């Protein structure tokens, strides 16, 4: 899965109550962390950037994924739009160019 990129475009996972979306996202990242084959990058854009800021319930597994070498790319335009510019706790703040580069280098792109 090293040549896989995961795109995160919402502040949770699926279309349900926010609590359930967050539970599912937390479980997804925890199970991904246990996987021996990690993605090369996880890209956060639109409301997905909210998962990377202070107070996010998925920060711990994301920090652990980053520590294992997974690049976490957070959209700077999205952070600015939501007024979250200085609240990111993980990853690199990049632009759409960084996200496109990660996608084009990947053999597979998964959107959650």
C-alpha positions as CSV (number, residue, x, y, z in Angstrom):
1,X,0.0,0.0,0.0
2,X,3.1,2.2,0.1
3,X,2.1,3.7,-3.3
4,X,-1.4,4.5,-2.1
5,X,-2.7,8.0,-1.1
6,X,-5.8,8.5,1.1
7,X,-7.9,11.6,0.6
8,X,-9.9,12.9,3.5
9,X,-12.5,15.4,2.5
10,X,-14.8,15.5,5.5
11,X,-14.5,16.0,9.3
12,X,-15.4,12.3,9.8
13,X,-16.2,9.3,7.8
14,X,-19.5,8.6,5.9
15,X,-22.7,10.4,6.0
16,X,-24.3,10.2,9.5
17,X,-24.4,12.0,12.8
18,X,-21.0,13.7,13.5
19,X,-20.4,11.5,16.5
20,X,-20.7,8.4,14.4
21,X,-18.6,9.9,11.6
22,X,-15.8,10.7,14.1
23,X,-16.0,7.2,15.7
24,X,-15.7,5.6,12.2
25,X,-12.7,7.9,11.3
26,X,-11.0,7.0,14.6
27,X,-11.5,3.3,14.0
28,X,-10.3,3.6,10.4
29,X,-7.0,5.3,11.4
30,X,-6.4,3.0,14.3
31,X,-6.8,-0.1,12.1
32,X,-4.7,1.5,9.3
33,X,-2.0,2.0,11.9
34,X,-2.0,-1.7,12.7
35,X,-1.7,-2.6,9.1
36,X,1.9,-3.5,8.0
37,X,1.4,-1.8,4.6
38,X,0.9,1.9,5.2
39,X,-0.1,4.5,2.6
40,X,2.6,6.9,1.4
41,X,0.4,9.9,2.2
42,X,-2.9,11.1,3.6
43,X,-4.2,14.4,2.2
44,X,-6.7,16.5,4.1
45,X,-8.8,19.1,2.4
46,X,-12.2,20.8,2.8
47,X,-13.7,19.8,6.1
48,X,-11.1,17.1,6.4
49,X,-8.6,19.6,7.7
50,X,-10.6,19.8,10.9
51,X,-9.3,16.3,11.8
52,X,-5.7,17.7,12.1
53,X,-6.3,20.5,14.6
54,X,-6.2,20.8,18.4
55,X,-9.0,18.9,20.0
56,X,-9.5,16.4,17.1
57,X,-10.5,13.0,18.4
58,X,-8.2,11.3,15.8
59,X,-5.0,13.2,16.5
60,X,-3.3,10.3,18.3
61,X,-3.6,7.7,15.5
62,X,-2.6,10.3,13.0
63,X,0.5,11.3,15.0
64,X,1.4,7.6,15.1
65,X,0.9,7.2,11.4
66,X,3.1,10.2,10.8
67,X,5.8,8.8,13.1
68,X,5.8,5.6,10.9
69,X,6.6,7.7,7.8
70,X,3.1,8.5,6.4
71,X,3.1,12.0,4.9
72,X,0.2,14.0,6.2
73,X,-0.6,16.9,3.9
74,X,-3.1,19.6,5.0
75,X,-4.6,22.0,2.5
76,X,-3.6,25.6,3.4
77,X,-6.5,27.2,1.5
78,X,-8.9,25.1,3.5
79,X,-7.3,25.9,6.8
80,X,-7.5,29.6,5.9
81,X,-11.1,29.3,4.8
82,X,-12.2,27.8,8.1
83,X,-10.0,30.2,10.1
84,X,-7.8,27.3,11.4
85,X,-4.4,28.5,10.1
86,X,-2.5,28.1,13.3
87,X,-4.3,25.2,14.9
88,X,-2.8,22.2,13.0
89,X,-1.1,19.7,15.3
90,X,0.3,17.3,12.7
91,X,1.5,17.1,9.2
92,X,2.7,19.6,6.7
93,X,0.6,22.5,5.6
94,X,0.7,22.5,1.8
95,X,-1.2,23.6,-1.2
96,X,-3.2,21.9,-3.8
97,X,0.1,21.4,-5.7
98,X,1.3,19.1,-2.9
99,X,-1.9,17.1,-3.0
100,X,-1.8,16.8,-6.8
101,X,1.8,15.6,-6.6
102,X,1.0,13.0,-4.0
103,X,-2.0,11.8,-6.2
104,X,0.0,11.6,-9.4
105,X,2.8,9.6,-7.8
106,X,0.4,7.1,-6.3
107,X,-0.7,3.9,-8.0
108,X,-4.0,4.0,-6.1
109,X,-6.0,6.9,-4.5
110,X,-8.6,6.1,-1.9
111,X,-11.2,8.7,-0.8
112,X,-12.8,8.3,2.6
